Amino acid sequence: LEEGGTRIRVIDYKSGAKRFDPTMAYWGIQLQLLLYLASALEQIPGASPAGFFYCRIADPTVKSESRIRGEIEQQLAKKLALAGISLSDVAILQAQDDRHAGMLTRDGKPSGRYAASMVDEQGMNALVAFARGKAAQLAQTAYDGGIDDVPATLGTFNACTNCDYAAVCGFDPARKARKRLKKKSLAD
């Protein structure tokens, strides 16, 4: 979007359902999408962030008693909708897509109902800066040799589940505790 200065949104296409989780970003586990946005902003001087999203690429099925095409298409669109964080600017919301335009009230203001998926300009810049800083901190820790076997857990998330090195790591939960992450909000 170039109206009022260049605005960038980043979309990461995923085969499965994925949502931005502030807790995972806070602890440095889910930085990829924010770092994509940071990189895009560096490539275009003077650009500002508009949002970052996951988009599920799938062929979803919908269970419905309805045979009305419009209702089924609405359900499919909901399953395939972008999931992420948008700038709470009215022009940005209107420029994106129908779902984001739907985040506005009848009088054209951002709806509080969607507050969890919107931030103001300062908040968006803080998220990008946080991701850059966290990535640098994690890289420095690894460079300094700080690679400990303390896999993180949060609810049903267990870092060992998707780890390519789980078979050779030798982590023994009977010997050593896992790092239990504390829940964080977008404001954190």
Protein Blocks (a to p, Z undefined) as FASTA:
>chain_A
ZZhpaadddddddfbdcdddfklmmnopammlmmmmmmmmmmmghiacfbdcdddddddd
dddfbfcfklmmmmmmmmmpccddddfbfklmmmmmmmlmmmpcfkopacfklmmmcccf
klmmmmmmmmmmmmmmmmmmmmnopaccddddehjbcfklmpcklmmnopafklpccddd
ddddfkZZ
